[in-house]
């Protein structure tokens, strides 16, 4: 019974770990890019650049959820 419970935890938790990794990676890269380019141009703070990076990451997640949702429900 413990093995089945463990496999259920892995099958249900793995998509969330993958999503979190991808989401945070996009947020960091986008925030850094915005900080290096647009922040000096528009006078944005580092925190504002991080917030815009989060916005970019959230938009990417919304646009790609139709692709990832069927994959994660297979397991």
PDB file of N, CA, C and O in Angstrom:
ATOM      1  N   UNK A   1       0.815  -1.197   0.000  1.00  0.00           N
ATOM      2  CA  UNK A   1       0.000   0.000   0.000  1.00  0.00           C
ATOM      3  C   UNK A   1       0.862   1.266   0.000  1.00  0.00           C
ATOM      4  O   UNK A   1       0.521   2.254  -0.650  1.00  0.00           O
ATOM      5  N   UNK A   2       1.969   1.230   0.725  1.00  0.00           N
ATOM      6  CA  UNK A   2       2.846   2.400   0.787  1.00  0.00           C
ATOM      7  C   UNK A   2       3.471   2.686  -0.574  1.00  0.00           C
ATOM      8  O   UNK A   2       3.666   3.847  -0.934  1.00  0.00           O
ATOM      9  N   UNK A   3       3.787   1.637  -1.334  1.00  0.00           N
ATOM     10  CA  UNK A   3       4.375   1.833  -2.659  1.00  0.00           C
ATOM     11  C   UNK A   3       3.372   2.497  -3.600  1.00  0.00           C
ATOM     12  O   UNK A   3       3.741   3.383  -4.371  1.00  0.00           O
ATOM     13  N   UNK A   4       2.134   2.086  -3.545  1.00  0.00           N
ATOM     14  CA  UNK A   4       1.099   2.684  -4.390  1.00  0.00           C
ATOM     15  C   UNK A   4       0.908   4.154  -4.029  1.00  0.00           C
ATOM     16  O   UNK A   4       0.781   5.004  -4.910  1.00  0.00           O
ATOM     17  N   UNK A   5       0.888   4.444  -2.747  1.00  0.00           N
ATOM     18  CA  UNK A   5       0.748   5.832  -2.304  1.00  0.00           C
ATOM     19  C   UNK A   5       1.916   6.671  -2.799  1.00  0.00           C
ATOM     20  O   UNK A   5       1.719   7.798  -3.255  1.00  0.00           O
ATOM     21  N   UNK A   6       3.123   6.138  -2.715  1.00  0.00           N
ATOM     22  CA  UNK A   6       4.303   6.843  -3.200  1.00  0.00           C
ATOM     23  C   UNK A   6       4.203   7.115  -4.694  1.00  0.00           C
ATOM     24  O   UNK A   6       4.521   8.217  -5.141  1.00  0.00           O
ATOM     25  N   UNK A   7       3.769   6.133  -5.470  1.00  0.00           N
ATOM     26  CA  UNK A   7       3.633   6.311  -6.916  1.00  0.00           C
ATOM     27  C   UNK A   7       2.560   7.337  -7.256  1.00  0.00           C
ATOM     28  O   UNK A   7       2.708   8.091  -8.218  1.00  0.00           O
ATOM     29  N   UNK A   8       1.492   7.374  -6.485  1.00  0.00           N
ATOM     30  CA  UNK A   8       0.452   8.386  -6.697  1.00  0.00           C
ATOM     31  C   UNK A   8       1.010   9.775  -6.411  1.00  0.00           C
ATOM     32  O   UNK A   8       0.741  10.720  -7.152  1.00  0.00           O
ATOM     33  N   UNK A   9       1.785   9.899  -5.340  1.00  0.00           N
ATOM     34  CA  UNK A   9       2.407  11.189  -5.020  1.00  0.00           C
ATOM     35  C   UNK A   9       3.335  11.643  -6.136  1.00  0.00           C
ATOM     36  O   UNK A   9       3.321  12.812  -6.522  1.00  0.00           O
ATOM     37  N   UNK A  10       4.135  10.731  -6.649  1.00  0.00           N
ATOM     38  CA  UNK A  10       5.065  11.072  -7.725  1.00  0.00           C
ATOM     39  C   UNK A  10       4.303  11.454  -8.988  1.00  0.00           C
ATOM     40  O   UNK A  10       4.627  12.457  -9.625  1.00  0.00           O
ATOM     41  N   UNK A  11       3.304  10.677  -9.355  1.00  0.00           N
ATOM     42  CA  UNK A  11       2.547  10.944 -10.582  1.00  0.00           C
ATOM     43  C   UNK A  11       1.806  12.268 -10.511  1.00  0.00           C
ATOM     44  O   UNK A  11       1.685  12.959 -11.523  1.00  0.00           O
ATOM     45  N   UNK A  12       1.307  12.634  -9.340  1.00  0.00           N
ATOM     46  CA  UNK A  12       0.572  13.888  -9.209  1.00  0.00           C
ATOM     47  C   UNK A  12       1.475  15.075  -8.920  1.00  0.00           C
ATOM     48  O   UNK A  12       1.115  16.207  -9.242  1.00  0.00           O
ATOM     49  N   UNK A  13       2.623  14.850  -8.329  1.00  0.00           N
ATOM     50  CA  UNK A  13       3.495  15.953  -7.953  1.00  0.00           C
ATOM     51  C   UNK A  13       4.497  16.355  -9.008  1.00  0.00           C
ATOM     52  O   UNK A  13       4.904  17.516  -9.064  1.00  0.00           O
ATOM     53  N   UNK A  14       4.904  15.418  -9.847  1.00  0.00           N
ATOM     54  CA  UNK A  14       5.922  15.699 -10.850  1.00  0.00           C
ATOM     55  C   UNK A  14       5.533  16.812 -11.821  1.00  0.00           C
ATOM     56  O   UNK A  14       6.381  17.653 -12.118  1.00  0.00           O
ATOM     57  N   UNK A  15       4.309  16.866 -12.331  1.00  0.00           N
ATOM     58  CA  UNK A  15       3.955  17.981 -13.215  1.00  0.00           C
ATOM     59  C   UNK A  15       4.075  19.344 -12.533  1.00  0.00           C
ATOM     60  O   UNK A  15       4.447  20.325 -13.176  1.00  0.00           O
ATOM     61  N   UNK A  16       3.767  19.411 -11.253  1.00  0.00           N
ATOM     62  CA  UNK A  16       3.871  20.684 -10.547  1.00  0.00           C
ATOM     63  C   UNK A  16       5.325  21.109 -10.379  1.00  0.00           C
ATOM     64  O   UNK A  16       5.640  22.298 -10.446  1.00  0.00           O
ATOM     65  N   UNK A  17       6.203  20.149 -10.163  1.00  0.00           N
ATOM     66  CA  UNK A  17       7.627  20.463 -10.044  1.00  0.00           C
ATOM     67  C   UNK A  17       8.162  20.960 -11.384  1.00  0.00           C
ATOM     68  O   UNK A  17       8.898  21.946 -11.432  1.00  0.00           O
ATOM     69  N   UNK A  18       7.799  20.287 -12.465  1.00  0.00           N
ATOM     70  CA  UNK A  18       8.222  20.717 -13.797  1.00  0.00           C
ATOM     71  C   UNK A  18       7.686  22.087 -14.157  1.00  0.00           C
ATOM     72  O   UNK A  18       8.407  22.918 -14.708  1.00  0.00           O
ATOM     73  N   UNK A  19       6.417  22.323 -13.846  1.00  0.00           N
ATOM     74  CA  UNK A  19       5.820  23.620 -14.128  1.00  0.00           C
ATOM     75  C   UNK A  19       6.504  24.720 -13.322  1.00  0.00           C
ATOM     76  O   UNK A  19       6.787  25.793 -13.856  1.00  0.00           O
ATOM     77  N   UNK A  20       6.770  24.466 -12.053  1.00  0.00           N
ATOM     78  CA  UNK A  20       7.416  25.465 -11.206  1.00  0.00           C
ATOM     79  C   UNK A  20       8.816  25.791 -11.679  1.00  0.00           C
ATOM     80  O   UNK A  20       9.223  26.952 -11.669  1.00  0.00           O
ATOM     81  N   UNK A  21       9.558  24.772 -12.093  1.00  0.00           N
ATOM     82  CA  UNK A  21      10.909  24.999 -12.602  1.00  0.00           C
ATOM     83  C   UNK A  21      10.877  25.847 -13.865  1.00  0.00           C
ATOM     84  O   UNK A  21      11.633  26.811 -13.984  1.00  0.00           O
ATOM     85  N   UNK A  22      10.013  25.498 -14.804  1.00  0.00           N
ATOM     86  CA  UNK A  22       9.916  26.238 -16.058  1.00  0.00           C
ATOM     87  C   UNK A  22       9.427  27.660 -15.819  1.00  0.00           C
ATOM     88  O   UNK A  22       9.952  28.603 -16.411  1.00  0.00           O
ATOM     89  N   UNK A  23       8.435  27.823 -14.966  1.00  0.00           N
ATOM     90  CA  UNK A  23       7.882  29.137 -14.669  1.00  0.00           C
ATOM     91  C   UNK A  23       8.939  30.051 -14.056  1.00  0.00           C
ATOM     92  O   UNK A  23       9.084  31.200 -14.471  1.00  0.00           O
ATOM     93  N   UNK A  24       9.668  29.548 -13.081  1.00  0.00           N
ATOM     94  CA  UNK A  24      10.689  30.364 -12.428  1.00  0.00           C
ATOM     95  C   UNK A  24      11.864  30.657 -13.347  1.00  0.00           C
ATOM     96  O   UNK A  24      12.440  31.744 -13.284  1.00  0.00           O
ATOM     97  N   UNK A  25      12.229  29.708 -14.197  1.00  0.00           N
ATOM     98  CA  UNK A  25      13.324  29.945 -15.132  1.00  0.00           C
ATOM     99  C   UNK A  25      12.968  31.050 -16.114  1.00  0.00           C
ATOM    100  O   UNK A  25      13.792  31.922 -16.389  1.00  0.00           O
ATOM    101  N   UNK A  26      11.755  31.024 -16.642  1.00  0.00           N
ATOM    102  CA  UNK A  26      11.320  32.071 -17.568  1.00  0.00           C
ATOM    103  C   UNK A  26      11.259  33.414 -16.856  1.00  0.00           C
ATOM    104  O   UNK A  26      11.660  34.433 -17.417  1.00  0.00           O
ATOM    105  N   UNK A  27      10.760  33.421 -15.625  1.00  0.00           N
ATOM    106  CA  UNK A  27      10.655  34.663 -14.868  1.00  0.00           C
ATOM    107  C   UNK A  27      12.035  35.270 -14.620  1.00  0.00           C
ATOM    108  O   UNK A  27      12.205  36.481 -14.761  1.00  0.00           O
ATOM    109  N   UNK A  28      13.009  34.461 -14.256  1.00  0.00           N
ATOM    110  CA  UNK A  28      14.350  34.972 -13.981  1.00  0.00           C
ATOM    111  C   UNK A  28      15.002  35.508 -15.248  1.00  0.00           C
ATOM    112  O   UNK A  28      15.583  36.593 -15.234  1.00  0.00           O
ATOM    113  N   UNK A  29      14.911  34.765 -16.335  1.00  0.00           N
ATOM    114  CA  UNK A  29      15.532  35.197 -17.588  1.00  0.00           C
ATOM    115  C   UNK A  29      14.861  36.463 -18.119  1.00  0.00           C
ATOM    116  O   UNK A  29      15.544  37.395 -18.544  1.00  0.00           O
ATOM    117  N   UNK A  30      13.535  36.499 -18.098  1.00  0.00           N
ATOM    118  CA  UNK A  30      12.821  37.681 -18.592  1.00  0.00           C
ATOM    119  C   UNK A  30      13.088  38.892 -17.705  1.00  0.00           C
ATOM    120  O   UNK A  30      13.297  39.993 -18.214  1.00  0.00           O
ATOM    121  N   UNK A  31      13.086  38.707 -16.396  1.00  0.00           N
ATOM    122  CA  UNK A  31      13.364  39.820 -15.488  1.00  0.00           C
ATOM    123  C   UNK A  31      14.763  40.360 -15.661  1.00  0.00           C
ATOM    124  O   UNK A  31      14.972  41.573 -15.634  1.00  0.00           O
ATOM    125  N   UNK A  32      15.724  39.473 -15.839  1.00  0.00           N
ATOM    126  CA  UNK A  32      17.110  39.906 -16.048  1.00  0.00           C
ATOM    127  C   UNK A  32      17.251  40.657 -17.368  1.00  0.00           C
ATOM    128  O   UNK A  32      17.942  41.673 -17.438  1.00  0.00           O
ATOM    129  N   UNK A  33      16.594  40.154 -18.416  1.00  0.00           N
ATOM    130  CA  UNK A  33      16.653  40.826 -19.714  1.00  0.00           C
ATOM    131  C   UNK A  33      16.017  42.213 -19.638  1.00  0.00           C
ATOM    132  O   UNK A  33      16.563  43.183 -20.164  1.00  0.00           O
ATOM    133  N   UNK A  34      14.876  42.297 -18.990  1.00  0.00           N
ATOM    134  CA  UNK A  34      14.207  43.593 -18.838  1.00  0.00           C
ATOM    135  C   UNK A  34      15.068  44.535 -18.009  1.00  0.00           C
ATOM    136  O   UNK A  34      15.159  45.723 -18.317  1.00  0.00           O
ATOM    137  N   UNK A  35      15.695  44.020 -16.969  1.00  0.00           N
ATOM    138  CA  UNK A  35      16.549  44.849 -16.115  1.00  0.00           C
ATOM    139  C   UNK A  35      17.753  45.377 -16.888  1.00  0.00           C
ATOM    140  O   UNK A  35      18.160  46.521 -16.687  1.00  0.00           O
ATOM    141  N   UNK A  36      18.323  44.568 -17.758  1.00  0.00           N
ATOM    142  CA  UNK A  36      19.506  44.990 -18.506  1.00  0.00           C
ATOM    143  C   UNK A  36      19.182  45.915 -19.672  1.00  0.00           C
ATOM    144  O   UNK A  36      20.027  46.717 -20.068  1.00  0.00           O
ATOM    145  N   UNK A  37      17.984  45.822 -20.227  1.00  0.00           N
ATOM    146  CA  UNK A  37      17.669  46.614 -21.422  1.00  0.00           C
ATOM    147  C   UNK A  37      16.691  47.751 -21.141  1.00  0.00           C
ATOM    148  O   UNK A  37      17.043  48.922 -21.287  1.00  0.00           O
ATOM    149  N   UNK A  38      15.479  47.416 -20.743  1.00  0.00           N
ATOM    150  CA  UNK A  38      14.433  48.426 -20.618  1.00  0.00           C
ATOM    151  C   UNK A  38      14.506  49.228 -19.329  1.00  0.00           C
ATOM    152  O   UNK A  38      14.004  50.351 -19.275  1.00  0.00           O
ATOM    153  N   UNK A  39      15.119  48.679 -18.293  1.00  0.00           N
ATOM    154  CA  UNK A  39      15.149  49.374 -17.005  1.00  0.00           C
ATOM    155  C   UNK A  39      15.928  50.674 -17.104  1.00  0.00           C
ATOM    156  O   UNK A  39      15.496  51.698 -16.575  1.00  0.00           O
ATOM    157  N   UNK A  40      17.059  50.646 -17.769  1.00  0.00           N
ATOM    158  CA  UNK A  40      17.833  51.880 -17.909  1.00  0.00           C
ATOM    159  C   UNK A  40      17.175  52.837 -18.894  1.00  0.00           C
ATOM    160  O   UNK A  40      17.288  54.054 -18.750  1.00  0.00           O
ATOM    161  N   UNK A  41      16.501  52.301 -19.874  1.00  0.00           N
ATOM    162  CA  UNK A  41      15.842  53.139 -20.876  1.00  0.00           C
ATOM    163  C   UNK A  41      14.646  53.882 -20.296  1.00  0.00           C
ATOM    164  O   UNK A  41      14.452  55.063 -20.584  1.00  0.00           O
ATOM    165  N   UNK A  42      13.840  53.199 -19.480  1.00  0.00           N
ATOM    166  CA  UNK A  42      12.631  53.791 -18.913  1.00  0.00           C
ATOM    167  C   UNK A  42      12.774  54.176 -17.443  1.00  0.00           C
ATOM    168  O   UNK A  42      11.816  54.662 -16.843  1.00  0.00           O
ATOM    169  N   UNK A  43      13.941  53.972 -16.857  1.00  0.00           N
ATOM    170  CA  UNK A  43      14.157  54.327 -15.466  1.00  0.00           C
ATOM    171  C   UNK A  43      13.434  53.423 -14.483  1.00  0.00           C
ATOM    172  O   UNK A  43      12.956  53.889 -13.449  1.00  0.00           O
ATOM    173  N   UNK A  44      13.348  52.141 -14.792  1.00  0.00           N
ATOM    174  CA  UNK A  44      12.666  51.189 -13.912  1.00  0.00           C
ATOM    175  C   UNK A  44      13.618  50.678 -12.836  1.00  0.00           C
ATOM    176  O   UNK A  44      14.823  50.561 -13.057  1.00  0.00           O
ATOM    177  N   UNK A  45      13.062  50.379 -11.686  1.00  0.00           N
ATOM    178  CA  UNK A  45      13.863  49.763 -10.631  1.00  0.00           C
ATOM    179  C   UNK A  45      14.030  48.272 -10.919  1.00  0.00           C
ATOM    180  O   UNK A  45      13.356  47.711 -11.783  1.00  0.00           O
ATOM    181  N   UNK A  46      14.932  47.652 -10.187  1.00  0.00           N
ATOM    182  CA  UNK A  46      15.137  46.210 -10.340  1.00  0.00           C
ATOM    183  C   UNK A  46      13.883  45.443  -9.954  1.00  0.00           C
ATOM    184  O   UNK A  46      13.557  44.424 -10.563  1.00  0.00           O
ATOM    185  N   UNK A  47      13.180  45.939  -8.937  1.00  0.00           N
ATOM    186  CA  UNK A  47      11.945  45.278  -8.502  1.00  0.00           C
ATOM    187  C   UNK A  47      10.860  45.386  -9.584  1.00  0.00           C
ATOM    188  O   UNK A  47      10.099  44.441  -9.790  1.00  0.00           O
ATOM    189  N   UNK A  48      10.788  46.519 -10.266  1.00  0.00           N
ATOM    190  CA  UNK A  48       9.822  46.668 -11.355  1.00  0.00           C
ATOM    191  C   UNK A  48      10.168  45.732 -12.511  1.00  0.00           C
ATOM    192  O   UNK A  48       9.276  45.151 -13.130  1.00  0.00           O
ATOM    193  N   UNK A  49      11.458  45.586 -12.801  1.00  0.00           N
ATOM    194  CA  UNK A  49      11.883  44.657 -13.851  1.00  0.00           C
ATOM    195  C   UNK A  49      11.534  43.219 -13.472  1.00  0.00           C
ATOM    196  O   UNK A  49      11.132  42.431 -14.328  1.00  0.00           O
ATOM    197  N   UNK A  50      11.687  42.877 -12.193  1.00  0.00           N
ATOM    198  CA  UNK A  50      11.310  41.535 -11.736  1.00  0.00           C
ATOM    199  C   UNK A  50       9.809  41.323 -11.863  1.00  0.00           C
ATOM    200  O   UNK A  50       9.366  40.238 -12.239  1.00  0.00           O
ATOM    201  N   UNK A  51       9.027  42.343 -11.553  1.00  0.00           N
ATOM    202  CA  UNK A  51       7.577  42.244 -11.697  1.00  0.00           C
ATOM    203  C   UNK A  51       7.163  42.065 -13.145  1.00  0.00           C
ATOM    204  O   UNK A  51       6.255  41.288 -13.442  1.00  0.00           O
ATOM    205  N   UNK A  52       7.819  42.777 -14.048  1.00  0.00           N
ATOM    206  CA  UNK A  52       7.515  42.609 -15.468  1.00  0.00           C
ATOM    207  C   UNK A  52       7.969  41.238 -15.972  1.00  0.00           C
ATOM    208  O   UNK A  52       7.326  40.653 -16.843  1.00  0.00           O
ATOM    209  N   UNK A  53       9.071  40.727 -15.429  1.00  0.00           N
ATOM    210  CA  UNK A  53       9.497  39.366 -15.759  1.00  0.00           C
ATOM    211  C   UNK A  53       8.470  38.347 -15.315  1.00  0.00           C
ATOM    212  O   UNK A  53       8.224  37.362 -16.011  1.00  0.00           O
ATOM    213  N   UNK A  54       7.866  38.579 -14.155  1.00  0.00           N
ATOM    214  CA  UNK A  54       6.795  37.706 -13.672  1.00  0.00           C
ATOM    215  C   UNK A  54       5.584  37.791 -14.594  1.00  0.00           C
ATOM    216  O   UNK A  54       4.933  36.779 -14.854  1.00  0.00           O
ATOM    217  N   UNK A  55       5.277  38.976 -15.085  1.00  0.00           N
ATOM    218  CA  UNK A  55       4.165  39.148 -16.022  1.00  0.00           C
ATOM    219  C   UNK A  55       4.418  38.358 -17.305  1.00  0.00           C
ATOM    220  O   UNK A  55       3.522  37.682 -17.811  1.00  0.00           O
ATOM    221  N   UNK A  56       5.634  38.446 -17.825  1.00  0.00           N
ATOM    222  CA  UNK A  56       5.984  37.695 -19.034  1.00  0.00           C
ATOM    223  C   UNK A  56       5.842  36.191 -18.789  1.00  0.00           C
ATOM    224  O   UNK A  56       5.317  35.464 -19.633  1.00  0.00           O
ATOM    225  N   UNK A  57       6.306  35.739 -17.646  1.00  0.00           N
ATOM    226  CA  UNK A  57       6.205  34.322 -17.299  1.00  0.00           C
ATOM    227  C   UNK A  57       4.751  33.876 -17.176  1.00  0.00           C
ATOM    228  O   UNK A  57       4.392  32.796 -17.645  1.00  0.00           O
ATOM    229  N   UNK A  58       3.920  34.694 -16.553  1.00  0.00           N
ATOM    230  CA  UNK A  58       2.504  34.346 -16.406  1.00  0.00           C
ATOM    231  C   UNK A  58       1.793  34.292 -17.754  1.00  0.00           C
ATOM    232  O   UNK A  58       0.965  33.411 -17.983  1.00  0.00           O
ATOM    233  N   UNK A  59       2.108  35.215 -18.634  1.00  0.00           N
ATOM    234  CA  UNK A  59       1.499  35.209 -19.969  1.00  0.00           C
ATOM    235  C   UNK A  59       1.934  33.965 -20.738  1.00  0.00           C
ATOM    236  O   UNK A  59       1.122  33.335 -21.416  1.00  0.00           O
ATOM    237  N   UNK A  60       3.210  33.613 -20.633  1.00  0.00           N
ATOM    238  CA  UNK A  60       3.694  32.393 -21.285  1.00  0.00           C
ATOM    239  C   UNK A  60       2.963  31.165 -20.754  1.00  0.00           C
ATOM    240  O   UNK A  60       2.593  30.273 -21.517  1.00  0.00           O
ATOM    241  N   UNK A  61       2.760  31.128 -19.441  1.00  0.00           N
ATOM    242  CA  UNK A  61       2.046  29.998 -18.834  1.00  0.00           C
ATOM    243  C   UNK A  61       0.611  29.903 -19.332  1.00  0.00           C
ATOM    244  O   UNK A  61       0.116  28.809 -19.604  1.00  0.00           O
ATOM    245  N   UNK A  62      -0.052  31.037 -19.451  1.00  0.00           N
ATOM    246  CA  UNK A  62      -1.431  31.027 -19.942  1.00  0.00           C
ATOM    247  C   UNK A  62      -1.510  30.569 -21.395  1.00  0.00           C
ATOM    248  O   UNK A  62      -2.439  29.858 -21.781  1.00  0.00           O
ATOM    249  N   UNK A  63      -0.532  30.979 -22.193  1.00  0.00           N
ATOM    250  CA  UNK A  63      -0.550  30.616 -23.606  1.00  0.00           C
ATOM    251  C   UNK A  63      -0.189  29.150 -23.845  1.00  0.00           C
ATOM    252  O   UNK A  63      -0.609  28.570 -24.846  1.00  0.00           O
ATOM    253  N   UNK A  64       0.580  28.547 -22.945  1.00  0.00           N
ATOM    254  CA  UNK A  64       1.025  27.171 -23.167  1.00  0.00           C
ATOM    255  C   UNK A  64       0.295  26.140 -22.319  1.00  0.00           C
ATOM    256  O   UNK A  64       0.613  24.954 -22.407  1.00  0.00           O
ATOM    257  N   UNK A  65      -0.661  26.542 -21.510  1.00  0.00           N
ATOM    258  CA  UNK A  65      -1.344  25.566 -20.657  1.00  0.00           C
ATOM    259  C   UNK A  65      -2.155  24.564 -21.465  1.00  0.00           C
ATOM    260  O   UNK A  65      -2.343  23.433 -21.017  1.00  0.00           O
ATOM    261  N   UNK A  66      -2.633  24.938 -22.625  1.00  0.00           N
ATOM    262  CA  UNK A  66      -3.366  24.001 -23.479  1.00  0.00           C
ATOM    263  C   UNK A  66      -2.451  22.885 -23.978  1.00  0.00           C
ATOM    264  O   UNK A  66      -2.906  21.771 -24.238  1.00  0.00           O
ATOM    265  N   UNK A  67      -1.175  23.186 -24.108  1.00  0.00           N
ATOM    266  CA  UNK A  67      -0.215  22.182 -24.560  1.00  0.00           C
ATOM    267  C   UNK A  67       0.195  21.254 -23.424  1.00  0.00           C
ATOM    268  O   UNK A  67       0.278  20.041 -23.617  1.00  0.00           O
ATOM    269  N   UNK A  68       0.451  21.807 -22.244  1.00  0.00           N
ATOM    270  CA  UNK A  68       0.967  21.014 -21.128  1.00  0.00           C
ATOM    271  C   UNK A  68      -0.108  20.243 -20.379  1.00  0.00           C
ATOM    272  O   UNK A  68       0.185  19.201 -19.793  1.00  0.00           O
ATOM    273  N   UNK A  69      -1.327  20.719 -20.382  1.00  0.00           N
ATOM    274  CA  UNK A  69      -2.384  20.081 -19.603  1.00  0.00           C
ATOM    275  C   UNK A  69      -2.640  18.633 -20.023  1.00  0.00           C
ATOM    276  O   UNK A  69      -2.709  17.771 -19.147  1.00  0.00           O
ATOM    277  N   UNK A  70      -2.784  18.316 -21.306  1.00  0.00           N
ATOM    278  CA  UNK A  70      -3.004  16.906 -21.676  1.00  0.00           C
ATOM    279  C   UNK A  70      -1.817  16.005 -21.343  1.00  0.00           C
ATOM    280  O   UNK A  70      -2.001  14.828 -21.034  1.00  0.00           O
ATOM    281  N   UNK A  71      -0.613  16.545 -21.401  1.00  0.00           N
ATOM    282  CA  UNK A  71       0.573  15.745 -21.096  1.00  0.00           C
ATOM    283  C   UNK A  71       0.583  15.360 -19.625  1.00  0.00           C
ATOM    284  O   UNK A  71       0.876  14.213 -19.287  1.00  0.00           O
ATOM    285  N   UNK A  72       0.269  16.297 -18.758  1.00  0.00           N
ATOM    286  CA  UNK A  72       0.316  16.012 -17.324  1.00  0.00           C
ATOM    287  C   UNK A  72      -0.832  15.117 -16.880  1.00  0.00           C
ATOM    288  O   UNK A  72      -0.700  14.415 -15.878  1.00  0.00           O
ATOM    289  N   UNK A  73      -1.940  15.117 -17.584  1.00  0.00           N
ATOM    290  CA  UNK A  73      -3.076  14.280 -17.187  1.00  0.00           C
ATOM    291  C   UNK A  73      -2.916  12.826 -17.636  1.00  0.00           C
ATOM    292  O   UNK A  73      -3.679  11.960 -17.206  1.00  0.00           O
ATOM    293  N   UNK A  74      -1.943  12.554 -18.487  1.00  0.00           N
ATOM    294  CA  UNK A  74      -1.696  11.178 -18.911  1.00  0.00           C
ATOM    295  C   UNK A  74      -1.146  10.326 -17.788  1.00  0.00           C
ATOM    296  O   UNK A  74      -1.370   9.116 -17.748  1.00  0.00           O
ATOM    297  N   UNK A  75      -0.436  10.949 -16.889  1.00  0.00           N
ATOM    298  CA  UNK A  75       0.215  10.204 -15.809  1.00  0.00           C
ATOM    299  C   UNK A  75      -0.682  10.214 -14.646  1.00  0.00           C
ATOM    300  O   UNK A  75      -0.350   9.646 -13.605  1.00  0.00           O
TER     301      UNK A  75
END
